[in-house]
Amino acid sequence: MALRRDAVLATAEKLLAKGKYDAALKEYVRLLEENPNDILVLNKVGDIYVLLNRPMDSLPHFTRIAEHYARDGFFLKAIAIYKKINKIDPSKLEIYDYLADLYHKQGLVPEARSQYQILADHHLKLNQLPEAIAVYRKMAAADPNDIKIPVRLADLLISAGESDQALMQYGVIGSMLVKRGAIDEAVAVYQKALKIRPGDRKVLHDLVRSMLDGGNAEAAVLLLQSQPRDADTMMLLAEALLATKNTEDARKAAEAAIAFDHGHAAARQFVARLRASDHDFQGSFEALLPLVDQAVRAGSVKKAIGMLVPLANPPFPALQEKLLELYRIGGDRAKTLETLNALARTAWDAGDREGASRRYREVLEIDPENAEARTRAGVAAPAPAAAEEEVQELVVEFAESLLQETPEAEAPPAASPPVAVPVPAGPSVPRVAPSAHPAAPAPALENTAVRRMRAEEAEWKDAVTEAEVFAKYGL
């Protein structure tokens, strides 16, 4: 038979008012048997147990109430109940953890940290390092702006033999200090970390960065000079030396990094920047060239072009040739034409008519209507003396072949006696039979033969160049 809740409550209240705690407790327990989650009745039962000097019996009831409030998001009510439990039994460690978590969720950071601290101190007193570390991690999450927490956590991690985790904490601490402008303190933290792991490159890198940010470039140089030499260390040294305005030694350090690691991108870019700042664009180009080829092999032609374009003012032949190669690989018709025209004009202005003609013919292959290329493509420079003799021999051979192919003239009638022709004294002159088709003048033949030979040579070179480019990058 269901209880009449209101009637039972009224009876329990009257008994409670008269101080008859045991009788009131029985009535409340009857209600809980019917509805175990009745928060009001649970609280009354807990209070009566306290009045009866049986506080430990009240804890299960108060705990159920606190869990209910925390689960439903009533954090302040849950905090109030857990504080009541904590007052009854301070030895229940989980209550400090519950309270800290609820304070944190409620945005009450100092209160959360206070609860965590009590719990951490208890574990440390019992030499329970893993438990204490776990509490400090929660404390650091609850109050990320208090730098003393990660410092203490790092120390505990070292004591527990967890050096990797300790280094991570020192990194967090150093970053926090740098952001706050406390550079000297950050340097001290990184130096402490470096003692834990002398060969750790990340720690060294962060330490040097902190020194440079703090204007301690000289100290950074001294520190790096005491470290084992490798590509990354030499690169850090180059940056530190540059910060001290020692440009020449900075360049040498970066070149040493390249000697350790031929493909060290940061070092090559560093050297390229320094050489470009000295207007040594050829040297800058040579420093970047391996990175450019690497980018092309990776399919990043635009990235490769982007490395070289800043060096193109003023342009120089090696750079223009490389850019032409990249534009062709990337299929950039406009840039290919622009670069070919530039190379052709450079050759023309330098008096290299043959080189200019070859480039202009390449232009015509892409843009047949290019007026400048059409005008200049067929103009070749005078051949050298040795080559001119070879051409003359070819012309003579060609003329002789024409003569051999010409039919002989008909013999004169037998009745007509030969007429003697007086030959003047002096050197003998060879007689050549008349030809029905006289040979073309030698200069015209020479010009045609030379142009044909050089055109074939240019086409062959272009084909070889294209094949080399595609073979080089595996295209």
C-alpha positions in Angstrom: 0.0 0.0 0.0 1.5 3.4 -1.1 2.3 5.8 1.7 0.7 9.1 2.0 3.9 11.2 1.6 2.4 14.4 3.0 1.0 12.7 6.1 4.2 10.9 6.8 6.2 14.1 6.4 3.9 16.0 8.8 4.3 13.2 11.4 8.1 13.2 11.0 8.3 17.0 11.3 6.3 16.9 14.6 8.5 14.3 16.0 11.6 16.2 15.0 10.3 19.4 16.6 9.7 17.5 19.8 13.3 16.2 19.8 12.2 12.6 19.2 15.0 12.1 16.6 14.8 8.3 16.5 11.1 8.2 15.8 11.4 11.0 13.2 14.2 9.1 11.5 12.0 6.0 11.2 9.4 8.0 9.4 11.9 9.5 7.0 13.4 6.1 6.3 9.9 4.8 5.4 9.7 7.5 2.8 13.2 6.7 1.4 12.2 3.0 1.1 9.5 4.1 -1.3 11.5 6.8 -3.1 15.3 6.5 -2.6 16.1 9.6 -4.6 14.0 12.0 -2.6 16.5 14.8 -2.1 14.6 16.5 0.7 14.2 13.3 2.7 17.8 12.3 2.1 19.0 15.6 3.5 16.7 15.2 6.6 18.0 11.7 7.3 21.6 12.9 7.0 20.9 15.8 9.4 19.2 13.5 11.9 22.1 11.1 11.9 24.4 14.1 12.8 22.0 15.1 15.6 22.1 11.5 16.9 25.9 11.8 17.0 26.1 9.2 14.2 27.8 11.4 11.5 29.4 8.6 9.6 25.9 7.1 8.9 25.0 10.4 7.3 27.7 10.4 4.7 26.0 8.0 2.2 22.9 10.1 2.2 24.8 13.4 1.7 27.0 11.8 -1.0 23.9 10.8 -3.0 22.6 14.4 -2.7 26.0 15.9 -3.9 26.2 13.5 -6.8 22.7 14.3 -7.9 23.4 18.1 -7.9 26.8 17.7 -9.7 25.2 15.5 -12.3 22.4 18.0 -13.0 24.8 21.0 -13.2 23.9 22.5 -9.8 27.6 23.0 -8.9 27.1 25.4 -6.0 24.6 23.2 -4.3 26.9 20.2 -4.9 29.8 22.2 -3.4 27.7 23.0 -0.3 26.9 19.3 0.3 30.5 18.2 -0.3 31.8 20.8 2.2 29.3 19.3 4.7 30.8 15.9 4.0 34.3 17.2 4.3 33.6 18.8 7.7 32.2 15.5 9.0 35.2 13.4 7.7 38.3 15.4 6.5 40.1 12.2 5.8 38.0 11.4 2.7 40.6 12.5 0.0 38.2 12.1 -2.9 36.1 14.9 -1.5 39.0 17.4 -2.0 39.2 16.3 -5.6 35.4 16.6 -6.1 35.4 20.1 -4.6 38.4 21.2 -6.7 36.7 20.0 -9.9 33.4 21.7 -9.0 35.2 25.0 -8.1 37.0 24.9 -11.4 33.8 24.3 -13.3 32.2 27.2 -11.5 35.2 29.4 -12.4 36.4 29.7 -8.8 40.1 29.1 -9.6 41.7 30.1 -6.2 39.3 27.8 -4.4 40.0 24.9 -6.8 43.7 25.4 -6.4 43.4 25.4 -2.6 41.6 22.0 -2.6 44.2 20.5 -5.0 47.0 21.8 -2.9 45.6 20.1 0.2 45.4 16.9 -1.7 48.9 17.2 -3.2 50.5 18.0 0.1 48.9 14.9 1.6 50.3 12.6 -1.1 53.8 14.2 -0.8 53.7 13.7 2.9 53.2 10.0 2.3 55.9 10.1 -0.5 53.2 9.2 -3.1 54.9 10.9 -6.1 52.7 9.5 -8.9 49.5 10.7 -7.0 51.1 14.1 -6.3 52.1 14.5 -9.9 48.6 13.7 -11.1 47.2 16.4 -8.7 49.7 19.0 -9.9 48.7 18.3 -13.5 45.1 19.0 -12.6 46.2 22.1 -10.7 48.1 23.3 -13.8 45.0 22.8 -16.0 42.9 24.7 -13.5 45.3 27.7 -13.1 47.4 27.9 -16.3 48.7 31.4 -15.5 50.5 30.5 -12.2 54.0 29.6 -13.3 54.9 28.2 -9.9 52.7 25.2 -10.6 54.6 23.8 -13.7 57.9 24.6 -12.0 56.8 22.4 -9.0 55.5 19.8 -11.4 58.8 19.7 -13.4 60.7 19.2 -10.1 58.4 16.3 -9.1 58.8 14.7 -12.5 62.6 14.8 -12.2 62.3 13.2 -8.8 60.2 10.5 -10.3 62.7 9.9 -13.1 60.4 11.1 -15.8 62.9 13.4 -17.5 61.0 13.6 -20.8 57.9 14.9 -19.1 60.1 17.3 -17.0 61.6 18.7 -20.2 58.2 19.4 -21.6 57.2 21.3 -18.5 60.4 23.3 -18.7 59.5 24.2 -22.2 56.1 25.4 -21.1 57.7 27.4 -18.3 60.2 29.0 -20.7 57.5 29.9 -23.1 55.4 31.5 -20.4 58.4 33.6 -19.2 59.3 34.7 -22.7 55.7 35.9 -23.3 55.9 37.9 -20.1 59.2 39.4 -21.1 61.0 37.7 -18.3 63.9 36.7 -20.6 66.6 36.2 -17.9 64.3 33.8 -16.0 63.5 31.9 -19.2 67.2 31.5 -19.9 67.8 30.1 -16.4 64.9 27.6 -17.0 66.3 26.4 -20.3 69.8 26.1 -18.9 68.4 23.9 -16.1 66.6 21.8 -18.8 69.8 21.5 -20.8 71.6 20.1 -17.8 69.0 17.3 -17.7 69.4 16.5 -21.3 72.6 18.0 -22.7 72.1 16.7 -26.2 68.5 17.8 -26.6 68.3 20.0 -29.7 64.9 21.3 -29.0 65.9 22.5 -25.5 69.0 24.1 -27.0 67.0 25.7 -29.8 64.5 27.2 -27.3 67.3 28.4 -25.0 69.1 30.2 -27.8 65.8 31.7 -29.0 65.2 33.1 -25.5 68.7 34.5 -25.3 68.3 36.2 -28.7 64.9 37.6 -27.8 66.4 38.9 -24.6 69.2 40.6 -26.4 71.8 38.1 -25.1 73.3 37.2 -28.5 76.8 37.2 -27.2 75.9 34.7 -24.5 74.1 32.6 -27.1 77.2 32.5 -29.2 79.4 31.3 -26.3 76.8 28.6 -25.4 76.7 27.3 -28.9 80.4 27.3 -29.4 80.6 24.9 -26.4 78.2 22.5 -28.0 79.0 19.5 -30.2 79.1 20.6 -33.9 76.3 19.5 -36.3 74.2 21.2 -39.0 71.5 22.5 -36.6 73.9 23.8 -34.0 76.0 25.6 -36.7 72.7 27.1 -38.1 71.8 28.4 -34.6 75.3 29.8 -34.3 74.9 31.6 -37.6 71.8 33.3 -36.4 73.4 34.2 -33.1 76.4 35.6 -34.9 74.2 37.6 -37.2 72.5 39.1 -34.2 75.9 40.3 -33.0 76.4 42.0 -36.4 79.2 39.6 -37.3 77.9 38.9 -40.9 81.0 37.3 -42.3 81.3 34.7 -39.4 77.5 34.2 -39.6 77.9 33.3 -43.3 80.7 30.9 -42.6 78.8 29.2 -39.8 75.8 28.7 -42.2 78.1 27.3 -44.8 79.5 24.9 -42.2 75.9 23.8 -41.6 75.6 23.0 -45.3 78.9 21.1 -45.2 77.3 18.9 -42.5 74.0 18.6 -44.4 74.1 19.5 -48.1 70.3 19.9 -48.2 69.9 22.0 -45.0 67.2 24.3 -46.2 67.4 26.9 -43.5 71.2 27.2 -43.9 71.0 27.6 -47.7 68.3 30.2 -47.4 70.4 32.0 -44.8 73.4 32.1 -47.1 71.3 33.1 -50.0 69.9 36.1 -48.0 73.3 37.3 -46.9 74.8 37.1 -50.4 71.8 38.8 -51.9 72.1 41.6 -49.3 75.7 42.0 -50.6 74.4 42.1 -54.2 76.1 38.8 -54.9 73.0 37.4 -56.7 75.1 34.8 -58.5 76.2 33.4 -55.1 72.7 33.6 -53.8 71.5 31.7 -56.8 74.1 28.9 -56.3 73.1 28.6 -52.7 69.5 28.1 -53.6 69.9 25.9 -56.6 69.8 22.5 -54.7 66.6 23.6 -53.0 65.1 24.7 -56.3 65.9 21.3 -57.9 64.4 19.5 -54.8 61.2 21.5 -55.1 60.9 20.6 -58.8 61.4 16.9 -58.0 58.6 17.2 -55.4 56.3 18.7 -58.0 56.4 22.3 -56.5 57.5 24.2 -59.6 55.8 27.4 -58.4 57.7 27.2 -55.1 61.0 26.7 -57.1 60.2 29.8 -59.2 59.4 31.8 -56.1 62.8 31.2 -54.7 64.6 32.6 -57.8 62.4 35.4 -58.9 63.6 37.8 -56.2 67.1 37.4 -57.6 66.1 38.5 -61.1 66.7 42.2 -60.7 69.1 42.6 -62.4 68.9 39.3 -64.3 72.0 37.3 -65.2 72.3 34.4 -67.7 72.5 31.4 -65.3 69.4 32.6 -63.5 67.5 33.3 -66.7 68.4 29.9 -68.1 67.1 28.2 -64.9 63.9 30.2 -64.9 63.4 29.4 -68.5 63.7 25.7 -67.7 61.2 26.1 -64.8 58.7 28.0 -66.9 58.8 25.3 -69.6 58.3 22.6 -67.0 55.4 24.5 -65.5 53.9 25.2 -68.9 53.9 29.0 -68.5 53.9 30.1 -72.1 53.9 33.8 -71.4 56.9 33.7 -69.0 58.7 31.3 -71.4 58.4 33.8 -74.2 59.4 36.7 -72.0 62.5 34.9 -70.8 63.5 33.7 -74.3 63.1 37.2 -75.6 65.3 38.5 -72.8 68.0 35.9 -73.5 67.9 36.7 -77.2 68.2 40.4 -76.7 71.1 39.9 -74.2 72.9 37.8 -76.8 72.2 40.3 -79.6 73.4 43.3 -77.5 76.6 41.3 -76.7 77.2 40.8 -80.4 76.4 37.1 -80.2 74.3 36.9 -83.4 74.4 33.1 -83.5 73.2 32.8 -80.0 70.6 35.5 -80.5 69.4 33.8 -83.7 69.0 30.5 -81.9 66.9 32.0 -79.1 64.7 33.9 -81.6 64.0 30.7 -83.5 62.8 29.2 -80.2 60.6 32.3 -79.8 59.1 31.7 -83.3 58.3 28.1 -82.4 56.0 29.4 -79.7 54.9 32.7 -81.3 55.4 32.5 -85.1 54.1 36.1 -85.6 56.7 37.7 -83.3 58.0 40.6 -85.4 61.3 41.0 -83.6 62.1 37.3 -83.8 61.2 37.1 -87.4 63.5 40.0 -88.2 66.5 38.7 -86.3 66.1 34.9 -86.3 68.0 34.5 -89.6 70.9 36.9 -88.9 74.1 35.0 -88.0 77.5 36.3 -87.0 80.4 36.0 -89.5 82.0 32.6 -89.2 85.5 32.3 -87.8 88.4 32.0 -90.3 88.8 28.2 -89.8 85.1 27.6 -90.2 85.1 29.9 -93.3 87.7 27.6 -95.0 85.6 24.6 -94.3 82.6 26.3 -95.8 84.6 27.2 -98.9 85.6 23.6 -99.3 82.0 22.5 -99.1 81.0 25.1 -101.7 83.8 23.9 -104.1 82.7 20.3 -103.6 79.1 21.2 -104.3 80.1 23.1 -107.5 82.2 20.2 -108.7 79.3 17.8 -108.2 77.1 20.1 -110.3 79.8 20.1 -113.1 80.0 16.3 -113.0 76.3 16.0 -113.4 76.2 18.4 -116.5 76.1 16.6 -120.0 79.3 17.0 -122.1 79.1 19.4 -125.1 78.7 17.8 -128.6 82.0 17.3 -130.5 82.6 19.5 -133.5 82.2 18.1 -137.1 85.2 16.0 -138.3 85.5 18.1 -141.4 86.2 21.1 -139.5 89.9 21.1 -138.5 90.7 22.4 -135.0 91.6 25.9 -134.9 94.8 26.7 -133.1 94.4 29.3 -130.4 97.5 31.0 -129.3 98.2 30.7 -125.6 100.0 33.6 -124.0 103.2 32.8 -122.1 102.9 32.6 -118.3 101.3 30.3 -115.8 99.1 27.6 -117.1 95.4 28.2 -116.7 93.2 25.1 -116.2 90.5 24.7 -118.7 87.0 23.9 -117.6 84.4 22.6 -119.9 81.5 24.9 -120.4 78.3 23.9 -118.5 74.8 24.2 -119.7 73.7 25.3 -116.2 76.3 27.6 -114.7 76.7 27.3 -110.9 75.2 29.9 -108.7 77.5 32.6 -107.3 79.6 31.3 -104.4 78.4 33.9 -101.9 74.8 32.9 -102.3 75.7 29.2 -102.0 77.8 29.9 -98.9 75.0 31.8 -97.1 72.4 29.1 -97.8 74.6 26.2 -96.6 75.7 28.0 -93.4 72.2 28.9 -92.5 71.0 25.3 -93.1 73.8 23.8 -91.1 73.3 26.2 -88.2 69.6 25.7 -88.1 70.0 21.9 -87.9 72.6 22.4 -85.2 70.2 24.6 -83.2 67.3 22.2 -83.5 69.5 19.3 -82.3 70.7 21.3 -79.3 67.1 22.3 -78.4 66.0 18.6 -78.6 69.0 17.6 -76.4 68.2 20.4 -73.8 64.6 19.4 -73.5 65.5 15.7 -73.1 68.0 16.6 -70.4 65.4 18.6 -68.5 62.8 15.9 -68.5 65.4 13.2 -67.6 66.8 15.4 -64.7 63.5 15.6 -62.9 62.1 12.3 -64.0 59.3 13.8 -66.0 
